[in-house]
Amino acid sequence: MKLLEDILVIDFSQFLSGPSASLRLADMGAEVIKVERPGTGDICRELYVSDVMIEGESTIFHAINRNKKSYTADLKNPDDLFKIKQLIAKADVVMHNFRPGVMERIGLDYESVKEINPGIIYAEVTGYGSEGEWKDLPGQDLLLQSASGLTWLSNNNNENPTPMGVAVVDILAGTHVAQGILAALYRKIEHGEGALIQVSMFESILDFQFEVLTCYYNDGRQLPVRGAVNSAHAYIAAPYGLYKTKDSYIALAMTNIPTLAELLQCEPLKQFSNSDDWYCKRDEIKKTLAEHLKTEPIAKWLGILEKADIWCAPVLNYDDLVKEEGYRLLEMELKVKTSNGVTVTTTRCPIRVDGELLLSEKGAPMLGEHNEEIEKQFGINNKVENTSR
């Protein structure tokens, strides 16, 4: 039996944050019905990050909407809204990531939906929450990375603020929404109560920085200072960072500097025997280490350091990664098929249950592909009943 078998999720969300949450619920066995606008659908269908397209749509859409059903409905059309309300009446979870006020205007806010289905778990993702002067700002990943202070943690101190090269805010917010929904489902089973789950992308990315923000809060509000060279963390001492070798790059985590000096036979590094200097003089230490590591290929350094149980790793690109046995053993690549028979390779759910992978071969749906099936399955009436006399 699948973990969330018989759980019905009605998902109005678009882009990445909400859909990443419903993807995880679908991976766990929930039936996810993706409600989309007729004609255009989820804007993510057109959100290209490269020139790679699948069936004329973006790879992102296919990656994050696999294993779902698509139902098209114009929420401003009374007949379509009537159908949607019938679906909601049978649902366990309703979720969206519209800006504050949008669902209220449609008549599908939490209080309205609770009248239709008192035990509903209603989850919403916003950019900056539902109150305050920022509530109507666009909840876009790069903007939130920038507004949250995150971009001042990467790169060297003399370089520009640098964002992460993935939609980290979207995916974290989706993770938090999924966590909230799962906890609420447990409470519903135990006590029969629904819940309103609210996550803002801004709070998610602040929580992501709990480590450095806690330092800031408790250090006289001193701003984090990136290292001048080979910086990888504003608060961690040398040698923490990435270093160029003769033929590649190597990552070094926390370790004892004299031990490292001895293993690498780096005489200039031996002068830094006082552990207090490893942070205060981290730039000087890293410069010394960087010059030394350039002299030999990465294989030599890894052979020495790994044998001594020093925390280190090669810096791999995707081409390097997929050739590694450690990667292949994980079986992270998942092949799914669209209803047109097109095979799409993406990543699988990273969770294992009782040693088993959570797999499904269903690809992302075509726009409105499941309207007829869903209406038949749930006995949806097509017209608003005329109650006028």
N, C-alpha and C positions, 0 to 999 in steps of 0.2 A: 504493500500500500504506500502511495506517495504521501509525504509529510502533510501537505495541505490539500489533499484530495477532498473534493466537494466544497472547497472554499471558492466563492465567486467574487472576483474583483472587477469593478467598473472603473476604468482608468481614463480620465479626461486629459491627462497631462501630455505635454509635448517636449521636444528637445531631448534633454539628457537626465535631469535630476529625477523627475517623477518616473519616466520610463525605465530608468536604471533600477528603481525600487521595484516596479511591477515585474521587471525581468527576473529579479531574484525570487519573487513570489511564484512566478511561473515555473522557474527551475525547480522549486520545491513542490510543484504539483498543483498549484492553484489554477483555476480557469480565469484567464485575464482577457477581458473584452476591452479593446482599445477603441474609444469613441473618437471619431475624426470628422472634420468638416467635409461635406461633400465637395468634390471637385479638386480640392487642394490637399486635404488631409493634414496630418502632422507636418509642420513646416520643416521638421528634421528630414523629411523625404528629399528636400532640396538643399539641405545644409551640407555642402561639400567641403571636405578638408583637403582634398586632392582632386586630381582628374580621374580618379578611379570611381566608376559607377557600376551598379548592379541592377539590371533591368531598368535602366534609366533613372535610378534613384541612388541616394548617397550610401556609401558603405556604412556610415554611422547608423543610419536608420536600420539597416539589415542586421547590424551587430547587436543593437540594443532592443530590438522589437521582435526577435525570434520567439517562437513558441507562444504567440498571442493571436487573438482573433481581431479583425477590424470590422467595426460597425460604423457606418456613416450616418450622421444625423445633424440637421440644422437646428441648433438649440434655440433659435429665434422663431422657428416654425412651430406653432401650437401642436400640430399632429406629431411631428418628430419629438417634441418635448414630452408629449403624452406617452410615447413609446419608451422613452428613456426613463421616465418615472416608473413605468411598469418593470423595467429591468432593475432599477434601484430597489424596488420593493422586494426583490428576490436576492439581493446582493448581501454579502458579508462585509465588503470593503468598497468604499468610494474614495477616489483620490484625484487630485488635480494640482497643477502648479501655476494657476493664473494669478495675475496681480490682485491685491486686495480690492474687493468690491465687485469683481466681474461675476462671480457665482451668485452674489446677492441680487444683481440686476437680472440674471437669468431666472432666479427662483430656485437655485440648487445649492444654496449655502447650507451650512450644517443644521441650523434650526429647521429649515424647510425640509431637508432630506430626512431629519429625525422624525418629522411628522408622518412621512411616508413609511419609514422603517425605523422604529424606535431603538432597535438593537444595533444599528449600523456603526461600523468603525469608519470614521470620516477623516481622511488624511490630506493635509494641504502643505505644499511647499511654496514659500514666498522668497523674494530676494532678501528683504531686510526686515521682515516681520509685518504685522498688520497695523502698527501704530507709529506715530512720529513722522518727522519731516522726510525721512528716507523711504517710507513705505511704498511710494509709487515709482521709485527708481528702477531701471531695468536690472533684473537679476541675471546678469551675464557673467560668465566665469572670469574672464580677464579683468573686468571691472571690479569684481569682488576680491580677486587676488590682490589687486592694487589698493583698494580701499581698506583692506584688513591688515596691512603691514607685511604680508607674506613676501612680497617682492624684494624687501630689504634684507632677506635672509640668505639669498643665493648669490653666487658670484663673489668676486673679490671686492674689498672695500673701496678701491678707486674706480670701480666699474659702475655702470648704471644699475638701477633696480632691475631685477630679472625675474620674470614669471616662470612658473613651471610649465613645461611643454605638453601637459595633458590637462583635461578639464577636471582638475582635482576638486574644485568646489562643487560642481554638479554631482560628481560621483559620491563624494562624501555626504552631501545632503540626501542623496538617494539611499545611501546606506543607513543613515539615521532614520529616515522615514520607514524603511523596511523594518528596522529594529523596533520602532514604536508600534507599527502595525502588528508585528508578531507578539509583542508583549500584550497589546490590547486584545488580540485573539485569545490568548491564554486566559485573560481576565473574563472575557465573554463566556468562555467555556466553563469557568469555575463559578461565575456569579451572574451570568446572563446580562451583563451590562455592555453597552456600546461605549464609544469613546471618540473624542476629537483629538487627533494627533496633529500637532503643528510644528513644523521645522522651517527655519529660515536658513538660506544658504550662508548668510553672514555669520550666524551663530555657529554653523557647522565648520566654517573655515577658521573661526576664532578658537573653537574647541580643538581643531587640528593642531593649533599652535600652543596647546596648554603648557608644554614644556618651557618654551621660551617666554611666554607671557607670564608664567609664574615667577620666572627669574626677574622679569621686568617689574612686576608688582611688588616684589620683596627686596629689590636692590635699589631702593631710592628712586625708582622710575628712571633708571639709567637705560638709555637705548642700547639694544644689541649692536655690537661692532663686528662687522665681518673682518676676517683676516685679510692682510694685504696680498698674500700669495697662497695658492692652493687651498682656498677657503671652501669648507664644506659644512661648517656649523659655527654659528657666532659665539657659542659658549663653551666649545670643547677645545681642549689644549692640543698642542702638536703631539703626534704627527697627523691627526685626523684630516684627510683630504685625498685628492687624486693627483698622481704624479706621472710625468712622462718618463718612459724608459727608453732604451735605445731603439726599440721597435714597436712599442705599444704604450698602454697606460696601465697603472696599477692603483688600486684603492687601499689605503691604510686606515684602520680604525684606531681606537685607543690602545696604547701599549707603552711599555716602559722604555724611555729613551736610551739609557745606557745599554739595556739588553739589545735594543735595535741597533745601536752603534756597533756593538760587539759582533752581532750576527752578520751585519752588512760590511764589516771591516771598514767602517767610516770613522777615521780618526778625528776629524773636526767635530763630529757629533758627540764625542765622549766628554767634551767640556761641560755639557748641559746635564750634570749629575743631580742637581737640585730640582726636585719635582715642582717646586714653586715657580721655577723658570719655564716650565713646559707650557704654561698659559701666557705669562707675562712676556716671554721672549719667543712666542710661537712663530712669529714671522721669520725671525732669524734662524730658528731651528728648521723651519720648512724650506727656507732658501738653501741651507746647507744640505739638507736631505735631497732636495730636488736636483741639485747639481750632481750628487753622487749617483742617484738612481738612473740618470741619463746614460751612464757609462756602460751598462750591461743590458741585455735583452730581458724581457719580463720572465721568461722561463727560468732563468737563473735565480732571479729574486724570489719567485714563487717557490722554487725548489728548496731554498734556504728557509724562508719564512713559514711556509706551511708545515714543514717538518718540525719546526720549533713551536707550533701552535700559536703563531702570531696571527692576529685577525687581519687578513688581507684577501684581495680578490682581483681577478682581471677585470678590466673595464670593457665590456662586450657591447658590440652593436647587434642589431637583430640578425644579421647574417652569421655572425659568430655564435650567437646564442642558440639558434636552431640546430647547429651542428653538435652541440654539447650533449653527451649522454644523459647528464642530469636533467636537462630540459626534456629530452625525448621520453624519459621514464615517467615524467609527470603526465604525459598525454593531455596537454593543455589545449591542443588544437581540436576544434569541434567542427565537423562537417554537417551542415544542415541543407535542406532542399526547400526551395519555394514551391508553390503549387504549380508553377510552370516547369518544374524539374531542373531549375538552375541550382547548382551546388555552390554554396558559400562556405568558406573556411573562416571561422572566427574563434574566439576563446570560449571555453566551457565555464560553467559555474565552478568556483574553486573549493566548494564544500564537498566533503565526503561524509556519508552516513552509513554506519556499520561497515565501513570499508568500501562502500559502493559509491561510484560517481553519479551525480545527478545529471542525466543526459536526456536530450530530446532532439530528434532529427528535423523538427518542424522549423522552417525558415520564417522570416518576417512576412506578414500577410500583404496581399494587394489591397489597395484602398477599397473599402466596402465589400471585401471578398466574402464575409460571413453574414451579411445582413439577413438573407433568407433563412439560413441555417439557424441563426440566433432567434429570430422571430418565431420560427416553428418550435424550437427547443423550449422556449419559455412562454409560449402561448401569447405572444404580444398582439394586442388589438391594433388595427391600423388607423382608426379614426377616433378623435375626441368625441365622446357621446354628447349629442345636443340635448341639453337639459331645459332649453327654453320651451315655453308653452304658448 
